Amino acid sequence: MEAKVKIDAELSVGGDEFIVIAGPCAVEDEKQMEQIGKYLSKLGVKIIRGGAFKPRTDPSSFQGLGKKGLEILKSMKEKFGVKVVSEIIDPRDVEMAYEYIDIYQIGSRNMQNFSLLKEVGKTNKPVLLKRGMSATINEWIKASEYIRSEGNEKIILCERGIRTFEDYTRNTLDLISVPIIKSKTGYPVIVDPSHGTGRRELIVPASRAAVAIGADGIMVEVHPCPDIALSDGFQSLDFEEFEKLLVEIRQVSKLLRKADQ
């Protein structure tokens, strides 16, 4: 089983490069994504996230633009030469979404949606599988096996924190799962410090820790104006904060390379 998942001929998750996936929690409109895509691509971000379908606890909350959101993501791909990852929540949408996105995301709430896991397992595109909010490491691994059982081994696992008695942070970011999962599955593992902490001021230190513990990348929420974001603005970085994050990641990576020499 390969520890590296190829997104295309030149881009992989799990190789020597620490991958930063960034973008808004939700695709809101074309103008927003144009601004974000232009900014992130100039900084060298190669994979952009954006939710077209948003499973929300509150049914009155913004649920995403659906297929229109996928169409916006595809146009951004073509314009800026980036890859996109977006969450699919219904097995019936897997085939439809195939032409729009490069990586299927299975969110925390759907980690054990076995029909959905099997459906993305029948495709030849990478699947980013988030840990369920109350899932054990073994349950998370078993969920990935549903995808693999259908023939798709292009699996990337994402630690996004688990629900515990602690309520200062949105979730408890279980970073020790990173080396455990890598040793037990061989799959690349990335960390989501946005959902993992739910607090903007903790994203940078959590990302530094993710680099240090051996994660293959991070996925962070970035928005030009987090205070007016339609979804999860409180845990999104603005552009200035995101640039600081990139600097911090490079510094930690540089120190680790020196330590290995």
C-alpha positions as CSV (number, residue, x, y, z in Angstrom):
1,M,0.0,0.0,0.0
2,E,1.5,3.4,-1.0
3,A,1.9,6.1,1.5
4,K,1.6,8.7,-1.3
5,V,-1.6,9.6,-3.1
6,K,-1.2,11.2,-6.5
7,I,-3.6,14.0,-7.3
8,D,-2.1,14.4,-10.8
9,A,1.3,13.6,-12.4
10,E,3.0,16.4,-10.5
11,L,1.1,16.7,-7.2
12,S,0.9,14.2,-4.4
13,V,-0.1,14.1,-0.8
14,G,2.2,12.1,1.3
15,G,5.5,12.9,-0.5
16,D,8.3,15.2,0.6
17,E,6.2,18.3,0.3
18,F,4.0,19.4,3.2
19,I,0.7,20.2,1.5
20,V,-1.4,23.2,2.5
21,I,-5.1,22.9,1.5
22,A,-6.9,26.2,2.0
23,G,-10.1,28.0,1.2
24,P,-13.5,29.0,2.6
25,C,-15.7,26.7,4.6
26,A,-18.5,27.3,2.0
27,V,-18.6,28.5,-1.6
28,E,-20.7,31.6,-1.2
29,D,-20.6,33.2,-4.7
30,E,-18.4,33.7,-7.8
31,K,-16.9,37.0,-6.5
32,Q,-15.8,35.4,-3.2
33,M,-14.1,32.4,-4.9
34,E,-12.5,34.6,-7.5
35,Q,-10.9,36.7,-4.8
36,I,-9.8,33.7,-2.8
37,G,-8.6,31.6,-5.8
38,K,-6.5,34.5,-7.1
39,Y,-4.9,35.1,-3.7
40,L,-4.2,31.5,-2.7
41,S,-2.8,30.6,-6.1
42,K,-0.3,33.5,-6.0
43,L,0.9,32.1,-2.7
44,G,1.6,28.7,-4.2
45,V,-1.4,26.9,-2.7
46,K,-2.1,24.0,-5.1
47,I,-5.3,22.6,-3.6
48,I,-8.3,24.7,-2.6
49,R,-11.2,23.6,-0.5
50,G,-14.7,24.9,-0.7
51,G,-18.0,23.5,0.4
52,A,-20.8,23.2,-2.1
53,F,-23.0,21.0,0.1
54,K,-22.9,21.9,3.8
55,P,-24.4,19.4,6.4
56,R,-25.3,21.8,9.2
57,T,-26.6,21.0,12.7
58,D,-29.1,23.8,12.4
59,P,-31.3,23.3,9.4
60,S,-31.8,27.1,9.2
61,S,-28.1,27.6,8.6
62,F,-26.6,28.1,5.2
63,Q,-26.6,24.7,3.4
64,G,-24.4,25.6,0.5
65,L,-25.1,26.3,-3.2
66,G,-25.1,22.7,-4.3
67,K,-24.3,22.0,-7.9
68,K,-23.9,25.8,-8.5
69,G,-21.1,25.7,-6.0
70,L,-19.4,22.9,-7.8
71,E,-19.6,24.8,-11.1
72,I,-17.9,27.8,-9.4
73,L,-15.2,25.5,-8.1
74,K,-14.6,24.1,-11.6
75,S,-14.3,27.5,-13.2
76,M,-11.8,28.5,-10.5
77,K,-9.8,25.3,-11.3
78,E,-9.6,26.2,-14.9
79,K,-8.8,29.9,-14.3
80,F,-6.1,29.5,-11.6
81,G,-4.7,26.0,-12.4
82,V,-5.5,24.6,-8.9
83,K,-7.0,21.4,-7.7
84,V,-10.2,21.4,-5.6
85,V,-11.6,19.3,-2.8
86,S,-15.2,19.5,-1.8
87,E,-17.5,17.5,0.4
88,I,-20.1,15.1,-1.0
89,I,-22.9,14.1,1.4
90,D,-25.2,12.0,-0.8
91,P,-24.2,8.8,-2.7
92,R,-26.5,10.0,-5.5
93,D,-24.2,13.1,-6.1
94,V,-20.9,11.2,-6.5
95,E,-21.3,10.6,-10.2
96,M,-22.5,14.2,-10.8
97,A,-19.6,15.7,-8.9
98,Y,-17.0,13.7,-10.7
99,E,-16.4,16.2,-13.5
100,Y,-16.2,19.2,-11.1
101,I,-13.8,18.2,-8.3
102,D,-10.4,16.5,-8.0
103,I,-10.8,15.1,-4.5
104,Y,-13.9,13.8,-2.8
105,Q,-14.2,14.8,0.8
106,I,-16.2,12.7,3.2
107,G,-17.0,14.8,6.3
108,S,-17.1,13.9,9.9
109,R,-20.8,13.3,10.0
110,N,-20.6,10.9,7.1
111,M,-17.5,8.9,8.2
112,Q,-19.8,5.8,8.7
113,N,-22.2,6.5,5.8
114,F,-21.2,3.2,4.3
115,S,-23.3,3.6,1.1
116,L,-21.4,6.9,0.5
117,L,-18.0,5.3,1.2
118,K,-18.7,2.4,-1.2
119,E,-19.8,4.8,-3.9
120,V,-16.6,7.0,-3.8
121,G,-14.7,3.7,-3.5
122,K,-15.9,2.8,-7.0
123,T,-14.3,5.9,-8.5
124,N,-10.7,6.5,-9.4
125,K,-10.4,9.8,-7.7
126,P,-8.7,10.5,-4.3
127,V,-10.9,10.5,-1.3
128,L,-10.2,12.6,1.8
129,L,-11.9,10.9,4.7
130,K,-12.3,12.9,7.9
131,R,-12.5,11.3,11.3
132,G,-15.9,11.1,12.8
133,M,-16.4,13.5,15.7
134,S,-16.8,10.6,18.2
135,A,-14.9,7.9,16.3
136,T,-12.1,5.8,17.7
137,I,-9.0,5.3,15.6
138,N,-10.0,1.7,14.8
139,E,-13.5,2.9,13.7
140,W,-11.8,5.4,11.4
141,I,-9.6,2.8,9.9
142,K,-12.5,0.4,9.3
143,A,-14.4,3.2,7.6
144,S,-11.4,3.7,5.2
145,E,-11.6,-0.1,4.4
146,Y,-15.1,0.4,3.0
147,I,-13.6,2.7,0.3
148,R,-10.7,0.4,-0.3
149,S,-12.9,-2.7,-0.6
150,E,-14.5,-1.2,-3.8
151,G,-11.0,-0.9,-5.4
152,N,-10.0,2.7,-4.6
153,E,-6.8,3.0,-2.6
154,K,-6.3,6.7,-3.1
155,I,-7.2,7.5,0.4
156,I,-6.1,10.5,2.5
157,L,-7.1,10.6,6.2
158,C,-7.9,13.8,7.9
159,E,-7.7,14.3,11.7
160,R,-10.2,17.0,12.6
161,G,-10.5,16.6,16.3
162,I,-12.9,14.5,18.4
163,R,-15.7,15.5,20.8
164,T,-14.7,15.3,24.5
165,F,-15.8,16.9,27.8
166,E,-13.6,19.9,27.0
167,D,-15.6,22.8,25.7
168,Y,-13.1,25.6,25.4
169,T,-12.2,24.4,22.0
170,R,-14.8,23.2,19.4
171,N,-13.2,19.8,19.4
172,T,-10.1,18.2,21.0
173,L,-7.4,17.9,18.3
174,D,-6.0,14.4,18.7
175,L,-2.6,14.9,17.0
176,I,-1.2,11.6,18.4
177,S,-3.5,9.8,15.9
178,V,-1.3,11.0,13.1
179,P,1.7,8.7,13.7
180,I,-0.7,5.9,14.8
181,I,-2.7,6.0,11.6
182,K,0.3,6.3,9.4
183,S,1.9,3.2,10.9
184,K,-1.3,1.2,10.8
185,T,-2.5,2.1,7.4
186,G,0.3,3.6,5.3
187,Y,-2.1,6.3,4.1
188,P,-1.1,9.9,4.2
189,V,-2.6,11.9,7.0
190,I,-3.4,15.6,7.1
191,V,-4.7,17.7,10.0
192,D,-7.6,20.2,10.1
193,P,-6.8,22.7,12.8
194,S,-9.8,24.9,11.9
195,H,-12.4,22.3,13.0
196,G,-9.9,20.7,15.4
197,T,-9.8,23.9,17.6
198,G,-12.7,26.0,16.4
199,R,-10.7,29.1,17.5
200,R,-8.9,31.3,15.1
201,E,-6.0,32.1,17.5
202,L,-5.2,28.4,17.9
203,I,-4.9,27.5,14.2
204,V,-1.3,28.6,13.8
205,P,0.1,26.8,16.9
206,A,-1.9,23.7,16.0
207,S,-0.5,23.8,12.5
208,R,3.0,24.0,13.8
209,A,2.4,21.0,16.0
210,A,0.9,19.1,13.0
211,V,4.2,19.7,11.0
212,A,6.3,18.6,14.0
213,I,4.4,15.3,14.6
214,G,4.7,14.2,11.0
215,A,1.5,15.1,9.3
216,D,1.6,15.2,5.5
217,G,-0.3,18.5,5.3
218,I,-3.1,20.7,6.8
219,M,-6.4,21.9,5.7
220,V,-7.4,25.3,6.9
221,E,-10.3,27.6,6.4
222,V,-9.5,31.0,4.8
223,H,-11.9,33.8,4.0
224,P,-11.3,37.4,2.9
225,C,-13.7,38.7,5.6
226,P,-14.2,36.0,8.2
227,D,-16.6,38.1,10.3
228,I,-19.2,38.1,7.5
229,A,-18.6,34.5,6.3
230,L,-21.8,32.5,5.8
231,S,-20.2,29.5,7.5
232,D,-17.7,29.0,10.3
233,G,-16.2,32.5,10.1
234,F,-15.1,32.3,13.7
235,Q,-12.6,29.6,12.8
236,S,-11.4,31.0,9.5
237,L,-8.2,33.0,8.9
238,D,-8.1,36.2,7.0
239,F,-5.5,36.7,4.3
240,E,-2.9,38.3,6.6
241,E,-3.3,35.6,9.2
242,F,-2.9,32.9,6.5
243,E,0.4,34.4,5.3
244,K,1.7,34.3,8.9
245,L,0.7,30.6,9.0
246,L,2.7,29.8,5.9
247,V,5.8,31.5,7.4
248,E,5.4,29.6,10.6
249,I,5.1,26.3,8.8
250,R,8.2,26.9,6.7
251,Q,10.2,27.8,9.8
252,V,9.2,24.5,11.6
253,S,9.8,22.5,8.5
254,K,13.3,24.0,8.1
255,L,14.1,23.2,11.7
256,L,13.0,19.6,11.3
257,R,15.1,19.2,8.2
258,K,18.2,20.5,10.1
259,A,17.5,18.1,12.9
260,D,17.4,15.2,10.5
261,Q,20.7,16.0,8.9
